Amino acid sequence: MTTLAFYAEEMTRLSRLLDGGLDVLRDQAHEVAEAEHDYRKMVAQAWLETPEGTVPEREAWVGGHCASRRRRRDLAEHMTRAALESVRARRGQLSALQSLLSAYRAEAEFVRTGQDEAMV
């Protein structure tokens, strides 16, 4: 495989991974919004159903009653952050590949034209 073919194949592979990561990021943003909505709705309903007691007792009851929804929301937020980091990593890899390709191009130009013309 030639160097240019390798770069082209790697660029295509990274672009596909980046596209996939962006799809996951979009889906996770939707999941976060849904999970946040469900959590807030459940908290509001729980406050209406809270048994009598002190404020800390009532807060604890609502927190315990809504813990599964809070967990779902928190997990969705963390998965969104992980997807964003994946996208950023792919962008960095593409940038590094572009830098290598530029260096390869400069070297090819140097070989083609000679040192004197490449320095001008």
C-alpha positions as CSV (number, residue, x, y, z in Angstrom):
1,M,0.0,0.0,0.0
2,T,1.4,3.4,-0.9
3,T,1.7,6.1,1.7
4,L,-1.0,8.2,0.0
5,A,-3.3,5.3,-0.1
6,F,-2.7,4.6,3.6
7,Y,-3.4,8.3,4.5
8,A,-6.6,8.3,2.4
9,E,-7.8,5.0,4.1
10,E,-6.9,6.3,7.5
11,M,-8.7,9.7,6.8
12,T,-11.8,7.8,5.7
13,R,-11.7,5.5,8.8
14,L,-11.3,8.5,11.2
15,S,-14.0,10.4,9.4
16,R,-16.4,7.5,9.8
17,L,-15.6,7.2,13.5
18,L,-16.1,11.0,13.9
19,D,-19.5,10.8,12.1
20,G,-20.5,7.9,14.4
21,G,-19.3,9.8,17.4
22,L,-21.4,12.8,16.4
23,D,-24.4,10.5,16.0
24,V,-23.9,9.1,19.5
25,L,-23.5,12.6,20.9
26,R,-26.7,13.8,19.3
27,D,-28.6,10.7,20.7
28,Q,-27.1,11.3,24.1
29,A,-28.2,14.9,24.1
30,H,-31.7,13.7,23.5
31,E,-31.4,11.1,26.3
32,V,-30.1,13.8,28.7
33,A,-33.1,16.0,27.9
34,E,-35.6,13.2,28.4
35,A,-34.0,12.0,31.6
36,E,-33.9,15.5,33.0
37,H,-37.5,16.0,32.1
38,D,-38.6,12.7,33.7
39,Y,-36.5,13.4,36.9
40,R,-37.9,16.9,37.3
41,K,-41.5,15.7,36.8
42,M,-41.0,12.9,39.3
43,V,-39.5,15.3,41.9
44,A,-42.5,17.7,41.5
45,Q,-44.9,14.8,41.9
46,A,-43.0,13.4,44.9
47,W,-43.2,16.8,46.7
48,L,-46.9,16.7,46.4
49,E,-47.0,13.2,47.9
50,T,-44.4,13.8,50.6
51,P,-45.5,12.6,54.1
52,E,-45.6,15.0,57.0
53,G,-42.2,15.6,58.7
54,T,-39.4,18.1,59.0
55,V,-37.9,19.7,55.9
56,P,-34.8,17.4,56.0
57,E,-37.1,14.3,56.4
58,R,-39.2,15.4,53.4
59,E,-36.1,16.2,51.3
60,A,-34.7,12.8,52.1
61,W,-38.0,11.1,51.2
62,V,-38.2,12.9,47.9
63,G,-34.5,12.1,47.2
64,G,-35.0,8.4,47.9
65,H,-38.2,8.3,46.0
66,C,-36.6,9.8,42.9
67,A,-33.1,8.2,43.1
68,S,-33.6,5.9,40.1
69,R,-34.6,8.8,37.8
70,R,-31.7,10.9,39.1
71,R,-29.3,8.0,38.4
72,R,-30.6,7.7,34.9
73,R,-30.1,11.5,34.3
74,D,-26.6,11.4,35.8
75,L,-25.6,8.4,33.7
76,A,-27.0,10.1,30.6
77,E,-24.9,13.3,31.4
78,H,-21.8,11.2,31.9
79,M,-22.3,9.3,28.6
80,T,-22.7,12.6,26.8
81,R,-19.4,13.8,28.2
82,A,-17.8,10.5,27.2
83,A,-19.2,10.9,23.6
84,L,-17.9,14.5,23.5
85,E,-14.4,13.4,24.5
86,S,-14.5,10.7,21.8
87,V,-15.4,13.3,19.2
88,R,-12.6,15.6,20.4
89,A,-10.2,12.7,20.3
90,R,-11.2,11.8,16.7
91,R,-10.8,15.5,15.7
92,G,-7.3,15.5,17.2
93,Q,-6.4,12.3,15.3
94,L,-7.7,13.8,12.0
95,S,-5.6,17.0,12.7
96,A,-2.5,14.9,13.4
97,L,-3.1,13.0,10.2
98,Q,-3.5,16.2,8.2
99,S,-0.2,17.5,9.7
100,L,1.5,14.3,8.6
101,L,0.1,14.6,5.2
102,S,1.3,18.2,4.9
103,A,4.8,17.1,5.9
104,Y,4.6,14.3,3.4
105,R,3.5,16.8,0.7
106,A,6.4,19.2,1.6
107,E,8.9,16.3,1.5
108,A,7.5,15.3,-1.9
109,E,7.8,18.9,-3.2
110,F,11.4,19.0,-1.9
111,V,12.3,15.8,-3.7
112,R,10.5,17.0,-6.9
113,T,12.0,20.5,-7.1
114,G,15.2,20.2,-5.2
115,Q,16.5,22.0,-2.1
116,D,17.1,25.4,-3.6
117,E,13.5,25.9,-4.9
118,A,11.9,24.4,-1.8
119,M,13.6,26.9,0.4
120,V,12.4,29.9,-1.6
